[in-house]
């Protein structure tokens, strides 16, 4: 069994992040450090990126997106959602399972719900949409 740790964007070099996304054929702009910075500058958005890394600090899975506050002010805590504009990218199903379960724990008290857009998973040479 593989041992993974979840880290966030503040704990990884942007170059390592970009390299992982560049090498993944199912990745698009939405998982890159560039979009993270765009989200950071967007009003009512709080970007996130989480990585499952192995014992050698190699990225094995990642997901990224933003927390959107739909209704700022008094109702803000009731109007936050996590949005991933691309499905998680991963090198193995165990790493994917790990990063998703940790993401659920992290977001449990931060958002009302999470949504994934533009998702595609490649499993055993089959495309599952």
VEXBA-672258 format. One line per 2 residues: their letters; for each residue y, x, z of N, C-alpha, C, O, CB. Coordinates in steps of 0.05 Angstrom, whole numbers, plus 32768, in hexadecimal, padded with zeros to 4 digits. Glycine has a CB too. Example, Ala and Ser with C-alpha at 12.3 -4.5 7.8 and 13.67 -1.06 7.14 Angstrom:
<atoms>
AS = 7F8E/8108/809C/7FA6/80F6/809C/7FBE/8108/809C/7FBE/811D/80A9/7FA7/80E2/80B5 | 7FD3/8101/808E/7FEB/8111/808F/8001/8102/809D/8017/810C/80A1/7FF4/811A/8072
</atoms>
This chain:
<atoms>
XX = 7FE8/8011/8000/8000/8000/8000/8019/8012/8000/801A/8026/800D/8000/7FED/8019 | 802D/800A/7FF1/8046/8019/7FF0/8058/8011/8006/8059/7FFA/800F/8053/8014/7FD5
XX = 8067/8025/8010/807B/8020/8025/8096/8020/8017/809E/8033/800A/807A/8034/803C | 80A5/800A/801B/80C0/8009/8010/80D4/8004/8026/80CE/7FFB/803B/80C1/7FF2/7FFB
XX = 80ED/800C/801F/8104/8006/8030/8118/7FF9/801F/811A/8000/8007/810F/8021/803E | 8128/7FE7/802A/813D/7FDA/801B/8157/7FE8/8023/815D/7FEB/803A/813F/7FBC/801F
XX = 8166/7FF0/800E/8181/7FFB/8013/8195/7FEC/8002/818D/7FDD/7FEF/8181/801A/800C | 81AE/7FEF/8008/81C3/7FE0/7FF8/81D3/7FF4/7FE8/81CE/800C/7FE8/81D5/7FD0/800B
XX = 81E6/7FE9/7FD9/81F6/7FF9/7FC6/8205/8010/7FD3/820A/8025/7FC6/820A/7FE8/7FB8 | 820C/800E/7FED/821B/8023/7FFA/8209/803B/8000/8213/8050/8008/8227/8019/8014
XX = 81EF/8038/7FFE/81DC/804D/8006/81CF/805B/7FEE/81BC/806B/7FF1/81C6/8041/8017 | 81D9/8056/7FD6/81CC/8062/7FBE/81E2/806D/7FAB/81F7/8061/7FA9/81BA/804E/7FB0
XX = 81DC/8083/7F9F/81EF/808E/7F8C/81F0/807C/7F73/81DC/8073/7F69/81E6/80AC/7F84 | 8208/8078/7F69/820C/8068/7F51/81FD/8073/7F39/81F3/8063/7F29/822B/8066/7F4A
XX = 81FA/808D/7F38/81EB/8099/7F22/81CE/8092/7F22/81C2/808C/7F0E/81EF/80B8/7F23 | 81C2/8091/7F3B/81A6/808A/7F3E/81A2/806D/7F36/818F/8066/7F29/819D/808F/7F5B
XX = 81B5/805C/7F3F/81B4/8040/7F38/81B6/803C/7F1A/81A6/802D/7F0E/81CC/8031/7F46 | 81C9/8049/7F0D/81CC/8046/7EF0/81B4/8050/7EE1/81AB/8044/7ECE/81E5/8056/7EE7
XX = 81A8/8066/7EEB/8190/8071/7EDE/8179/805D/7EDF/816B/805A/7ECB/8188/808B/7EEB | 8176/8050/7EF6/8160/803C/7EF9/8165/8025/7EE5/8152/801C/7ED9/815F/8032/7F16
XX = 817D/801B/7EE3/8182/8005/7ED1/8180/800D/7EB4/8176/7FFE/7EA3/819F/7FF9/7ED7 | 8188/8026/7EAE/8186/8030/7E92/8169/8031/7E89/8163/802C/7E71/8193/804B/7E90
XX = 8158/8038/7E9B/813B/803C/7E93/812B/8022/7E93/8114/8022/7E8A/812E/804F/7EA7 | 8137/800C/7E9C/8129/7FF2/7E9D/8130/7FE2/7E84/8147/7FDA/7E81/812F/7FE3/7EB7
XX = 811D/7FDC/7E73/8122/7FCE/7E5A/812B/7FB1/7E5E/8136/7FA5/7E4C/8109/7FCE/7E49 | 8127/7FA6/7E76/812E/7F8A/7E7B/8149/7F87/7E89/8151/7F71/7E91/8119/7F7C/7E8B
XX = 8156/7F9D/7E8D/8170/7F9D/7E9B/8186/7F98/7E88/8185/7F9F/7E70/8174/7FB8/7EAA | 819B/7F8B/7E92/81B4/7F88/7E83/81CB/7F90/7E94/81C8/7F99/7EAA/81B7/7F6A/7E78
XX = 81E3/7F8B/7E8A/81FC/7F94/7E97/81FE/7F8A/7EB4/820B/7F97/7EC5/8214/7F8C/7E87 | 81F3/7F73/7EBA/81F7/7F66/7ED4/81EB/7F75/7EEB/81F2/7F6F/7F02/81ED/7F4A/7ED3
XX = 81D8/7F87/7EE6/81CC/7F96/7EFC/81D8/7FB2/7EFF/81CD/7FC2/7F0F/81AE/7F98/7EF7 | 81EC/7FB9/7EF0/81F7/7FD4/7EF0/820D/7FD7/7F06/8218/7FC3/7F10/8203/7FDA/7ED5
XX = 8213/7FF0/7F0D/8228/7FF5/7F20/8244/7FEC/7F15/8256/7FE6/7F24/822A/8012/7F26 | 8246/7FEA/7EFA/825F/7FE1/7EEE/8265/7FC4/7EF6/827C/7FBD/7EFD/825F/7FE4/7ED0
XX = 8251/7FB3/7EF4/8256/7F97/7EFB/825A/7F94/7F19/8269/7F82/7F22/823E/7F86/7EF2 | 824D/7FA4/7F29/8252/7FA4/7F46/8270/7FA7/7F4B/827B/7F99/7F5C/8242/7FBA/7F54
XX = 827C/7FBA/7F3D/8299/7FBF/7F41/82AA/7FA8/7F37/82BE/7FA1/7F42/82A1/7FD9/7F32 | 82A1/7F9B/7F21/82AF/7F83/7F17/82AE/7F6D/7F2C/82C2/7F60/7F32/82A3/7F7A/7EFC
XX = 8296/7F69/7F37/8294/7F54/7F4C/82A5/7F5B/7F65/82B1/7F49/7F71/8276/7F52/7F55 | 82A7/7F74/7F6C/82B7/7F7D/7F83/82D4/7F75/7F7F/82E2/7F6E/7F92/82B4/7F9B/7F87
XX = 82DE/7F76/7F66/82FA/7F70/7F60/82FF/7F52/7F5A/8316/7F4A/7F56/8303/7F80/7F49 | 82EA/7F42/7F5A/82ED/7F26/7F54/82F2/7F16/7F6D/82E3/7F18/7F80/82D4/7F1B/7F45
XX = 8307/7F06/7F6E/830D/7EF5/7F85/82F6/7EE3/7F8C/82E9/7ED7/7F7B/8326/7EE5/7F81 | 82F0/7EE1/7FA6/82DB/7ED0/7FB1/82BF/7ED9/7FAB/82AC/7ECA/7FAE/82DF/7EB4/7FA7
XX = 82BC/7EF2/7FA1/82A2/7EFE/7F9C/829D/7F15/7FAF/82B0/7F25/7FB4/829F/7F07/7F7F | 8285/7F17/7FBA/827D/7F2E/7FCA/8264/7F39/7FBD/824E/7F2D/7FBF/8278/7F25/7FE9
XX = 8265/7F50/7FB0/824E/7F5A/7FA2/8238/7F64/7FB5/823E/7F6C/7FCC/8256/7F71/7F8F | 821F/7F64/7FAB/8209/7F6F/7FBA/81F6/7F7C/7FA7/81F4/7F74/7F8F/81FA/7F59/7FCB
XX = 81E8/7F90/7FB0/81D2/7F9D/7FA1/81BF/7FA7/7FB6/81C7/7FB6/7FC8/81DD/7FB4/7F8E | 81A6/7FA0/7FB3/8191/7FA9/7FC5/817A/7FB6/7FB5/8174/7FAE/7F9F/8186/7F91/7FD6
XX = 816F/7FCB/7FC1/815B/7FDB/7FB3/8143/7FDF/7FC6/8146/7FE4/7FDE/8166/7FF7/7FAB | 812B/7FDC/7FBB/8113/7FE4/7FC8/810E/8001/7FC0/8109/8006/7FA8/80FA/7FD1/7FC2
XX = 810F/8013/7FD3/810A/8030/7FCC/80F1/8039/7FDB/80E9/802F/7FF0/8122/8041/7FD5 | 80E3/804C/7FCE/80CB/8057/7FDA/80D2/806D/7FEE/80E9/8072/7FF4/80B7/8061/7FC5
XX = 80BD/807B/7FF8/80C2/8090/800B/80D2/80A8/8000/80DD/80B7/800F/80A7/809A/8015 | 80D2/80AA/7FE5/80E1/80C0/7FD8/80FD/80B7/7FCF/810A/80C4/7FC0/80D2/80CA/7FC1
XX = 8105/809F/7FD9/811F/8093/7FD2/8122/808D/7FB4/8138/808D/7FA9/8136/80A6/7FDB | 810B/8088/7FA7/810B/8080/7F8B/810D/8061/7F8A/80FF/8054/7F99/80F2/808A/7F7C
XX = 811F/8057/7F79/8122/803A/7F77/8109/802F/7F69/8101/8038/7F54/813C/8032/7F67 | 80FE/801A/7F75/80E6/800D/7F6A/80EC/7FF0/7F62/80DE/7FE3/7F53/80CF/800E/7F7D
XX = 8101/7FE5/7F6E/810A/7FC9/7F67/8127/7FC7/7F70/8130/7FD4/7F83/80F8/7FB4/7F75 | 8135/7FB5/7F62/8151/7FB0/7F6B/8159/7F94/7F62/814F/7F89/7F4F/8164/7FC5/7F5F
XX = 816C/7F8A/7F70/8179/7F71/7F69/8197/7F73/7F70/819E/7F80/7F83/816C/7F58/7F76 | 81A7/7F66/7F60/81C4/7F68/7F65/81D2/7F4E/7F5C/81C7/7F3F/7F4D/81D0/7F80/7F57
XX = 81E9/7F4A/7F67/81F9/7F33/7F60/8211/7F31/7F72/821D/7F45/7F79/81E8/7F19/7F63 | 8218/7F18/7F79/822F/7F14/7F89/822C/7EFB/7F9A/821E/7EE9/7F93/8249/7F12/7F78
XX = 823A/7EFB/7FB1/823C/7EE3/7FC1/8256/7ED7/7FB9/826B/7EE3/7FBB/823B/7EE9/7FE1 | 8255/7EBE/7FB0/826D/7EB0/7FA8/8275/7E9B/7FBD/8265/7E8B/7FC6/8269/7EA2/7F8D
XX = 828E/7E9C/7FC5/8299/7E88/7FD7/82A6/7E73/7FC5/82BB/7E77/7FBA/82AD/7E94/7FEC | 8299/7E5C/7FC3/82A2/7E47/7FB1/82BB/7E39/7FBC/82CD/7E33/7FAD/828C/7E32/7FAC
XX = 82BB/7E35/7FD6/82D2/7E26/7FE3/82DC/7E38/7FF9/82D3/7E36/8010/82C9/7E0A/7FED | 82F0/7E49/7FF4/82FB/7E5A/8009/8309/7E4A/801F/8310/7E33/801B/8310/7E6E/7FFD
XX = 830B/7E56/8036/8318/7E48/804C/8305/7E3D/8060/82F0/7E49/8065/832A/7E32/8041 | 830C/7E26/806B/82FD/7E19/8080/82DF/7E15/8079/82CE/7E19/808B/8309/7DFF/8087
XX = 82D9/7E0E/8061/82BE/7E08/8058/82B0/7E20/804B/829A/7E1C/8040/82BE/7DF1/8045 | 82BB/7E37/804D/82AF/7E4E/803F/8292/7E54/8046/8282/7E5A/8035/82C0/7E67/8044
XX = 828C/7E51/8060/8270/7E57/8068/825C/7E43/805D/8244/7E49/805B/826E/7E57/8086 | 8266/7E2C/8055/8254/7E17/8049/8254/7E18/802B/8247/7E08/801E/825D/7DFC/8052
XX = 8263/7E2A/801F/8265/7E2B/8002/825E/7E46/7FF5/8266/7E4B/7FDF/8281/7E23/7FFA | 8250/7E57/8004/8249/7E71/7FF9/822D/7E70/7FED/821A/7E64/7FF7/824A/7E86/8010
XX = 822B/7E7C/7FD5/8212/7E7E/7FC7/820E/7E9B/7FBD/8222/7EA8/7FB6/8210/7E6A/7FB0 | 81F6/7EA4/7FBC/81EF/7EBE/7FB0/81E7/7EB9/7F93/81D5/7EA9/7F8E/81D9/7ECD/7FC0
XX = 81F4/7EC8/7F81/81EE/7EC5/7F65/81E5/7EE0/7F59/81F3/7EF4/7F5C/8207/7EBA/7F55 | 81CE/7EE0/7F4D/81C5/7EF7/7F3E/81C5/7EF0/7F20/81B7/7EDD/7F18/81A7/7F00/7F47
XX = 81D6/7EFE/7F11/81D9/7EF7/7EF5/81C1/7F02/7EE4/81BF/7EFD/7ECD/81F3/7F03/7EEA | 81B0/7F12/7EF1/8198/7F1B/7EE5/8182/7F1C/7EFA/8187/7F20/7F11/819B/7F38/7ED8
XX = 816A/7F17/7EF1/8153/7F19/7F04/8150/7F35/7F0F/815A/7F48/7F03/8139/7F10/7EF5 | 8143/7F38/7F25/813E/7F53/7F30/812F/7F63/7F1B/811F/7F59/7F0B/812D/7F51/7F4A
XX = 8133/7F7D/7F1C/8124/7F90/7F0B/8112/7FA1/7F1D/811A/7FA7/7F33/8137/7FA1/7EF9 | 80FB/7FA8/7F13/80E7/7FB4/7F25/80D3/7FC5/7F15/80CF/7FC1/7EFD/80D9/7F9F/7F35
XX = 80C6/7FD7/7F23/80B1/7FE7/7F18/8095/7FDE/7F21/8081/7FE7/7F17/80B4/8004/7F20 | 8094/7FCC/7F34/807A/7FC2/7F3E/807E/7FA9/7F4E/8093/7FA4/7F59/806C/7FD7/7F50
XX = 8069/7F98/7F4E/806B/7F7E/7F5B/806E/7F80/7F79/807B/7F6F/7F86/8053/7F6D/7F55 | 8062/7F95/7F85/8065/7F98/7FA2/8082/7F9E/7FA9/808D/7F93/7FBD/8053/7FAF/7FAD
XX = 808F/7FAF/7F9A/80AB/7FB5/7F9E/80BD/7F9C/7F9A/80D0/7F98/7FA9/80B5/7FCC/7F8C | 80B7/7F8D/7F86/80C5/7F74/7F81/80C2/7F61/7F98/80D6/7F56/7FA2/80BC/7F67/7F67
XX = 80AA/7F5D/7FA1/80A5/7F4B/7FB8/80B4/7F54/7FD0/80C0/7F44/7FDF/8087/7F49/7FBE | 80B4/7F6E/7FD5/80C2/7F79/7FED/80E0/7F75/7FEB/80EC/7F6B/7FFF/80BC/7F97/7FEF
XX = 80ED/7F7B/7FD5/810A/7F78/7FD3/8112/7F5B/7FD4/8126/7F54/7FE0/8114/7F85/7FB9 | 8102/7F49/7FC9/8108/7F2C/7FCA/8106/7F22/7FE7/8116/7F12/7FEF/80F6/7F1C/7FB8
XX = 80F1/7F2A/7FF5/80EE/7F20/8011/8104/7F2B/8023/810E/7F1D/8034/80D2/7F28/801C | 810C/7F44/801E/8123/7F4F/802E/813D/7F42/8027/814E/7F3C/8038/8125/7F6D/802A
XX = 8141/7F3C/800D/8159/7F2E/8004/815B/7F12/8012/8170/7F0B/801B/8159/7F2A/7FE5 | 8145/7F04/8013/8145/7EEA/8021/814D/7EEC/803E/815C/7EDC/8048/8129/7EDD/801F
XX = 8143/7F01/804B/814B/7F05/8068/8168/7F0B/806A/8176/7F01/807C/813A/7F1C/8074 | 8173/7F1C/8058/818F/7F25/805A/81A1/7F0D/8055/81B5/7F0A/8062/8194/7F3B/8045
XX = 819A/7EFC/8041/81AC/7EE6/8039/81A8/7ECD/804A/81B8/7EBA/8047/81A6/7EE0/801C | 8194/7ECC/805A/818E/7EB4/8069/81A6/7EA7/8077/81A9/7E8F/8076/8179/7EBA/807E
XX = 81B6/7EB7/8084/81CD/7EAC/8092/81E8/7EB0/8084/81FD/7EAB/8090/81CE/7EB8/80AE | 81E7/7EBA/806B/81FF/7EC0/805D/8206/7EAB/8048/821E/7EA5/8043/81FD/7EDA/804F
XX = 81F2/7E9F/803C/81F6/7E8C/8026/81E6/7E72/8029/81D2/7E71/8038/81EF/7E9A/800B | 81EF/7E5E/801B/81E1/7E44/801B/81C8/7E46/8009/81B3/7E3C/8010/81F3/7E2D/8012
XX = 81CB/7E53/7FF2/81B5/7E56/7FDF/81B9/7E6E/7FCE/81CF/7E79/7FCC/81B0/7E3D/7FCE | 81A4/7E76/7FC0/81A5/7E8C/7FAC/819C/7E82/7F91/818B/7E70/7F90/8194/7EA5/7FB5
XX = 81A8/7E8D/7F7D/819F/7E85/7F62/819C/7E9E/7F51/81AB/7EB2/7F54/81B3/7E72/7F55 | 8189/7E9D/7F3E/8184/7EB3/7F2C/8188/7EA8/7F10/817C/7E93/7F09/8167/7EBF/7F30
XX = 8198/7EB5/7F01/819D/7EAD/7EE5/8191/7EC2/7ED2/818D/7ED9/7EDA/81BC/7EAA/7EDF | 818B/7EBA/7EBA/8181/7ECC/7EA6/8169/7EDC/7EB0/816A/7EF5/7EB0/8197/7EE0/7E9D
XX = 8154/7ECF/7EB8/813E/7EDE/7EC3/8127/7EDF/7EAF/8122/7ECD/7E9F/8134/7ED1/7EDC | 811A/7EF6/7EB0/8102/7EFC/7E9F/80F1/7F10/7EAF/80FC/7F24/7EB8/810A/7F06/7E83
XX = 80D8/7F0A/7EB2/80C6/7F1D/7EBF/80B1/7F25/7EAA/80A6/7F14/7E9C/80B9/7F10/7ED8 | 80AB/7F3E/7EA9/8096/7F49/7E98/807F/7F4F/7EA9/8081/7F60/7EBC/80A0/7F62/7E87
XX = 8068/7F43/7EA4/8050/7F47/7EB4/8038/7F49/7EA1/8032/7F37/7E92/804C/7F30/7EC9 | 802B/7F60/7EA2/8013/7F64/7E92/8017/7F5D/7E75/8007/7F4E/7E69/7FFC/7F55/7E9D
XX = 802C/7F67/7E69/8033/7F63/7E4D/8038/7F46/7E45/8038/7F3F/7E2E/801C/7F6E/7E3C | 803D/7F35/7E59/8044/7F19/7E53/8060/7F15/7E5D/8069/7F1F/7E71/8030/7F05/7E61
XX = 806F/7F05/7E4E/808A/7EFF/7E56/8089/7EE4/7E64/807F/7ED0/7E58/809E/7EFF/7E3E | 8094/7EE3/7E7C/8095/7ECA/7E8B/80B3/7EC3/7E8E/80C1/7ED2/7E9B/8086/7ECC/7EA7
X = 80BB/7EAD/7E83/80D7/7EA5/7E84/80DA/7E8E/7E97/80F1/7E84/7E9B/80E2/7E9F/7E68
</atoms>
